[in-house]
């Protein structure tokens, strides 16, 4: 472990080392990093305080002078508990994938770059069980509906992150829901939603145009057992449901007549729950659609099958469930006049725990993909046509990351973390005795857990911020009027922090993001409607409200050191520049320089651009690197999710981080030339320039998921990480565990 960590310790050069590099040797560019490790722990405040005292010593990297060292605080005690993914649904064009979590939160992923562009916060005691998209018959917009075990049918506004309408199923818990096939809808006809209810009744609802929520239409006759699954026939004239009694029923919607009843199982008399139902494009479902006779049966799983999905052509079916096995079946053409038949092809175990949902999405301009998710909180993407030839791709190394904020201008840096309804405040530790490479790092002051705050209502915290000077913190839920502000004051007798609730103006809007000004005197609220509200915390009043950037005539930068970029033309130029960057995907990170004179943007494809804040024009570095981005950046694992500039305004450098790597960028260094091709006769492995000390765009892979990496001062940086092995210990135990050697 010591050698693996040693590679990380030279990634963040100090400000003085960079200045020295411009006039002396290149060896002093990236001076190494001292290490402060705080052991991880999640749980109650008292336990957190006790475990935070355990500190692991690490070696100090070489530097010519002690002041050139940058102390890297590797924090692992931040609470982080991702929850299971219980349902997935793809939009009609396959461009957006919705993922429902066990804690009630919903994530929206752009499938072109697999970037999470929106998160709808959950709430305590959430009970989501299923979800589906439907198209509005009037304006053609996509509408997202969810069902829960509490019997609630909810339509969501994905922009405001709040429910539009909450209705009742009239039949208790909702176990499954499915939208009517769109190919059979007439123009202007409202799509129907089939809902499988706990009372054994299949209910049909309609999504009327420009009308919030679902409108009740009709009910099928009641069955003797709860309905667990539902699927539409491709014609849209009938619906198939599966029950907890091991039966499947096909209903004709026009006549409310039962077309078919099928007993599922091997005839042994044991009832089996039908957790998933699927009708293929030809109308079959491993049973003949007309006669109800079984066409194929497979016994590949050791436990219940929870999810089914089919390729768009209907020639491949995928199944997964409790035994975390993902099995593939294929329809093969018969030889010498024999009919087509289904065969088992292959199975994988890409998940460590139960697989609870499968979805096939057709990505625009690409092949259809199979998305699997389950109790291990991971979302995996498989190629549907090349399922047996290609390995799955993990969408994100950090599912459901906590909200993090830090106060670097405080006397001792503070760290705020939030997940669920809890807010935790920490004071980071300090290190000393870093004079020589290889010497152990002694902890001068240990990290300390200062406070834990609970949100007022059952809703989860949607946004949180900590003032740079550490004197105030704010957080809110997704709804309006939930913003809370606290002042922080230190006790002179002890290191304890006293929190005092502060009043705020009435009728404040809901916040998608919060930020303080550099001196902590103003609080900025970014709303889901793309407006910015500025509050003066001394006078407790709103002093400015900016509408959307495209309509704003005058906008001033209230953030830390921001230069004023005003006028509609400036906003239009920025929009044009961002559109140009979208070739590399959605913008995933942005940051002002320490003097507020530059703005850095990064996209999901790891394209990085640097603009002048006053004119919104490309800087010379950006002009040289935008057309031909450095390959080291493009090859970074994951997407850039954070940018942190060195606090020294005389040094133009920043640290970029993904969930699995770090990269140091010197914006004043010359562009990196492309790597020369290796000769065929070369037998010795060439050194990796992307990891060599002193190289610009140096990329350092991380063993544990990275939640945050940022400068806290010119000679200190903060890395928040947590080992995934510790996270998996909190999941329910899986049915199947792989044994090495088998």
Long-range contacts (C-beta under 8 A, 24 or more apart in sequence): 2-58, 2-59, 4-703, 5-35, 5-58, 6-59, 6-61, 7-691, 7-700, 8-33, 8-72, 8-662, 8-700, 8-702, 9-33, 9-34, 9-35, 9-58, 9-59, 9-60, 9-61, 9-72, 10-61, 10-693, 11-72, 11-655, 11-662, 11-664, 11-698, 11-700, 12-70, 12-72, 12-655, 12-662, 12-664, 12-711, 12-717, 13-70, 13-653, 13-664, 14-67, 14-68, 14-69, 14-70, 14-714, 14-715, 15-646, 15-647, 15-648, 15-650, 15-651, 15-714, 15-715, 16-67, 16-68, 16-714, 17-63, 17-68, 18-646, 18-651, 18-653, 18-666, 19-650, 19-651, 20-68, 21-694, 22-668, 26-694, 27-693, 27-694, 28-64, 28-68, 29-666, 29-694, 29-696, 30-664, 30-693, 30-694, 30-695, 30-698, 31-61, 31-63, 31-64, 31-68, 31-69, 31-70, 32-60, 32-61, 32-62, 32-63, 32-69, 32-70, 32-437, 32-693, 33-61, 33-69, 33-70, 33-71, 33-72, 33-717, 34-60, 34-61, 34-69, 34-70, 34-71, 34-72, 34-431, 34-434, 34-441, 35-59, 35-60, 35-71, 35-72, 35-74, 35-431, 35-441, 36-71, 36-72, 36-73, 36-74, 36-429, 36-430, 36-431, 36-441, 36-443, 37-74, 37-76, 38-73, 38-74, 38-75, 38-76, 38-77, 38-429, 38-446, 38-447, 39-76, 39-77, 40-76, 40-77, 40-78, 40-722, 40-723, 40-726, 41-77, 42-77, 42-78, 42-79, 42-80, 42-81, 42-730, 43-79, 45-424, 45-449, 45-451, 45-452, 48-77, 48-79, 48-424, 48-449, 49-448, 49-449, 51-77, 52-77, 52-426, 52-446, 52-447, 52-448, 52-449, 53-446, 55-429, 55-443, 55-446, 57-440, 57-441, 57-442, 58-440, 58-441, 59-437, 59-438, 59-439, 59-440, 59-441, 60-434, 60-435, 60-436, 60-437, 60-438, 60-439, 60-440, 60-441, 61-437, 62-436, 62-437, 62-438, 63-437, 66-434, 66-435, 67-715, 69-434, 69-715, 70-715, 70-716, 70-717, 71-430, 71-431, 71-434, 71-441, 71-715, 71-716, 71-717, 72-716, 72-717, 72-718, 72-719, 73-413, 73-428, 73-429, 73-431, 73-712, 73-716, 73-717, 73-718, 73-719, 74-719, 74-721, 75-415, 75-426, 75-428, 75-447, 75-718, 75-719, 75-720, 75-721, 76-704, 76-720, 76-721, 76-722, 76-723, 77-426, 77-447, 77-449, 78-402, 78-404, 78-415, 78-417, 78-424, 78-426, 78-707, 78-720, 78-722, 79-402, 79-417, 79-419, 79-422, 79-424, 80-401, 80-402, 80-419, 80-707, 80-722, 80-727, 81-419, 81-420, 81-727, 81-730, 82-377, 82-399, 82-400, 82-727, 83-377, 83-400, 84-353, 84-354, 84-356, 84-374, 84-375, 84-376, 84-377, 84-731, 85-356, 85-357, 85-373, 85-374, 85-377, 85-378, 85-379, 85-399, 86-128, 86-129, 86-356, 86-357, 87-128, 87-129, 87-130, 87-131, 87-146, 87-356, 87-357, 88-131, 88-357, 88-358, 88-359, 88-371, 88-373, 88-379, 89-131, 89-132, 89-133, 89-144, 89-359, 90-133, 90-359, 90-360, 90-361, 90-362, 90-371, 91-133, 91-142, 92-133, 92-135, 92-142, 92-182, 93-362, 93-364, 94-361, 94-362, 94-363, 94-364, 94-368, 95-363, 95-364, 96-142, 97-359, 97-361, 97-371, 98-131, 98-133, 98-144, 99-373, 99-379, 100-128, 100-130, 100-131, 100-146, 101-128, 101-377, 101-400, 102-126, 102-128, 103-420, 103-460, 104-128, 104-460, 105-400, 105-460, 106-131, 106-144, 106-146, 106-156, 108-158, 109-379, 109-395, 110-585, 110-586, 110-604, 111-361, 111-363, 111-369, 112-363, 112-364, 112-585, 113-585, 113-586, 113-604, 113-605, 113-639, 114-381, 114-393, 114-395, 114-396, 114-604, 115-585, 115-586, 115-588, 115-604, 115-639, 116-396, 117-586, 118-158, 118-159, 118-161, 119-161, 120-156, 120-158, 120-161, 120-162, 120-478, 121-161, 121-459, 121-460, 121-461, 121-462, 121-477, 121-478, 122-459, 122-460, 123-457, 123-458, 123-459, 123-460, 124-420, 124-421, 124-458, 124-459, 124-460, 125-458, 127-173, 129-173, 129-174, 129-175, 129-176, 130-174, 130-175, 130-176, 130-177, 131-177, 132-177, 132-178, 132-179, 132-193, 133-179, 134-179, 134-180, 134-191, 134-193, 134-207, 135-182, 135-185, 135-191, 136-207, 136-209, 136-210, 137-185, 137-187, 137-188, 137-189, 137-190, 137-191, 137-207, 137-208, 137-209, 138-188, 138-209, 138-210, 139-209, 139-210, 143-207, 145-177, 145-179, 145-193, 145-207, 145-214, 147-174, 147-175, 147-176, 147-177, 147-195, 148-173, 148-174, 149-173, 149-174, 149-175, 151-197, 151-198, 153-195, 153-205, 153-213, 153-214, 155-212, 155-213, 155-214, 159-528, 159-529, 160-510, 160-528, 160-529, 161-462, 161-478, 161-510, 161-512, 161-528, 162-478, 162-479, 162-510, 164-212, 164-213, 165-212, 165-213, 165-214, 166-213, 167-213, 167-214, 169-195, 169-197, 169-203, 170-197, 170-203, 170-216, 171-195, 171-197, 171-198, 171-199, 171-201, 171-203, 171-219, 172-197, 172-198, 172-199, 173-197, 173-198, 173-226, 174-198, 175-226, 175-227, 175-228, 175-229, 176-227, 176-228, 176-229, 176-230, 176-277, 177-230, 178-230, 178-231, 178-232, 178-239, 179-232, 180-232, 180-236, 181-232, 181-234, 181-235, 181-236, 183-234, 184-234, 184-235, 184-236, 185-236, 190-215, 192-217, 194-230, 194-232, 194-239, 194-241, 195-230, 196-227, 196-228, 196-229, 196-230, 196-241, 197-226, 197-227, 198-226, 198-227, 199-226, 200-224, 200-225, 200-226, 200-227, 200-243, 201-227, 202-227, 202-230, 202-239, 202-241, 202-251, 204-239, 204-253, 218-253, 218-256, 220-251, 220-256, 221-256, 221-258, 223-247, 223-249, 228-273, 228-274, 228-275, 229-274, 229-275, 229-276, 229-277, 230-277, 231-277, 231-278, 231-279, 231-285, 232-279, 233-279, 233-283, 233-289, 234-279, 234-280, 234-281, 234-282, 234-283, 235-283, 240-277, 240-279, 240-285, 241-277, 242-273, 242-274, 242-275, 242-276, 242-277, 243-273, 243-274, 244-271, 244-273, 244-274, 245-271, 246-270, 246-271, 246-272, 246-273, 246-274, 247-274, 248-274, 248-277, 248-285, 248-287, 260-292, 261-292, 262-287, 262-292, 266-297, 273-304, 275-304, 275-305, 275-306, 275-307, 275-321, 276-305, 276-306, 276-307, 276-308, 276-319, 277-308, 278-308, 278-309, 278-310, 278-317, 280-310, 280-314, 280-317, 281-310, 281-312, 281-313, 281-314, 282-314, 286-342, 295-342, 296-329, 296-341, 296-342, 298-327, 298-329, 298-342, 298-344, 300-325, 300-327, 300-344, 300-347, 301-325, 301-327, 302-735, 302-736, 303-735, 306-354, 306-355, 306-356, 306-357, 307-355, 307-356, 307-357, 307-358, 307-372, 308-358, 309-358, 309-359, 309-360, 309-370, 310-360, 311-360, 311-368, 311-384, 311-385, 312-360, 312-362, 312-368, 316-384, 316-385, 316-387, 317-342, 318-358, 318-360, 318-370, 318-384, 318-387, 319-358, 320-351, 320-355, 320-358, 320-372, 320-374, 321-354, 321-355, 322-354, 322-735, 323-735, 323-736, 324-349, 324-351, 324-352, 324-353, 324-354, 324-355, 324-374, 324-734, 324-735, 324-736, 325-349, 325-355, 325-736, 326-350, 326-351, 326-355, 326-358, 326-372, 326-382, 328-387, 328-388, 345-387, 345-388, 346-387, 346-388, 348-392, 349-736, 349-738, 350-380, 350-382, 350-391, 350-392, 351-375, 351-376, 351-378, 351-380, 352-376, 352-728, 352-731, 352-734, 353-731, 353-732, 353-734, 354-732, 354-734, 354-735, 360-384, 375-731, 375-732, 375-734, 376-728, 376-731, 377-727, 377-731, 396-638, 396-659, 397-638, 397-659, 397-660, 397-705, 397-724, 398-659, 398-705, 398-706, 398-707, 401-707, 402-707, 403-461, 403-463, 403-464, 404-707, 404-708, 404-720, 405-464, 405-465, 405-466, 405-473, 406-466, 406-708, 406-710, 406-712, 406-718, 407-466, 407-467, 407-468, 407-469, 407-470, 408-468, 408-647, 408-710, 408-711, 408-712, 408-713, 409-468, 409-469, 409-470, 409-518, 410-468, 410-469, 410-470, 410-471, 411-470, 412-445, 413-470, 413-712, 413-713, 413-716, 413-718, 414-450, 414-466, 414-470, 415-718, 415-720, 416-464, 416-465, 416-466, 416-473, 418-461, 418-464, 418-475, 419-460, 419-461, 420-460, 420-461, 421-454, 421-455, 421-458, 421-459, 421-460, 421-461, 422-452, 422-453, 422-454, 422-455, 422-461, 423-452, 423-453, 423-454, 423-455, 423-461, 423-464, 423-473, 423-475, 424-449, 424-451, 424-452, 425-449, 425-450, 425-451, 425-452, 425-453, 425-466, 425-473, 425-488, 425-497, 426-450, 427-495, 427-497, 428-712, 428-718, 448-495, 450-496, 450-497, 451-497, 451-499, 453-486, 453-499, 455-482, 456-482, 456-484, 457-482, 462-510, 462-511, 462-512, 463-511, 463-512, 463-513, 463-514, 464-514, 465-513, 465-514, 465-515, 465-516, 465-523, 466-516, 467-516, 467-520, 468-516, 468-518, 468-519, 468-520, 468-560, 469-519, 469-520, 471-520, 472-502, 472-516, 472-520, 472-523, 472-537, 474-514, 474-516, 474-523, 475-514, 476-510, 476-511, 476-514, 478-510, 479-510, 480-507, 480-508, 480-509, 480-510, 481-507, 481-508, 482-510, 483-508, 483-511, 483-514, 483-525, 485-523, 485-537, 502-537, 502-540, 503-540, 504-535, 504-540, 505-535, 505-540, 505-541, 505-542, 508-533, 508-535, 508-542, 509-533, 515-559, 517-558, 517-559, 517-560, 518-559, 518-560, 518-561, 522-558, 524-558, 524-559, 534-558, 549-574, 549-575, 550-575, 557-592, 557-596, 557-613, 559-592, 559-596, 560-592, 560-596, 561-592, 561-593, 561-594, 561-595, 561-596, 562-592, 562-596, 562-613, 563-596, 563-597, 563-613, 563-614, 564-614, 565-613, 565-614, 565-616, 570-615, 570-616, 573-616, 573-617, 574-611, 574-616, 577-601, 577-609, 577-611, 577-616, 577-618, 580-626, 581-607, 581-609, 583-607, 584-629, 585-639, 588-639, 588-640, 588-641, 589-640, 589-641, 589-642, 589-643, 589-656, 590-643, 591-643, 591-644, 591-645, 591-654, 592-645, 593-645, 593-649, 593-652, 594-645, 594-646, 594-647, 594-648, 594-649, 595-649, 598-652, 598-667, 600-643, 600-645, 600-654, 602-640, 602-643, 602-656, 603-639, 603-640, 604-639, 604-640, 605-634, 605-639, 606-633, 606-634, 606-636, 606-639, 606-640, 606-658, 607-633, 607-634, 608-633, 608-640, 608-656, 608-665, 610-667, 619-667, 621-652, 621-667, 621-668, 624-671, 625-671, 628-671, 630-671, 630-672, 630-697, 631-672, 631-674, 631-675, 632-663, 632-672, 632-689, 632-690, 632-697, 632-698, 632-699, 633-663, 633-665, 633-697, 633-699, 635-690, 635-699, 636-661, 636-663, 636-699, 637-661, 637-701, 642-708, 642-709, 642-710, 644-709, 644-710, 644-711, 644-717, 645-711, 646-711, 646-714, 647-711, 647-713, 647-714, 648-714, 655-709, 655-710, 655-711, 655-717, 657-706, 657-708, 657-709, 658-706, 659-705, 659-706, 659-707, 660-701, 660-702, 660-705, 660-706, 661-699, 661-700, 661-701, 661-702, 661-706, 662-699, 662-700, 662-702, 662-706, 662-709, 662-719, 663-697, 663-698, 663-699, 663-700, 664-696, 664-697, 664-698, 665-696, 665-697, 666-696, 669-696, 672-696, 672-697
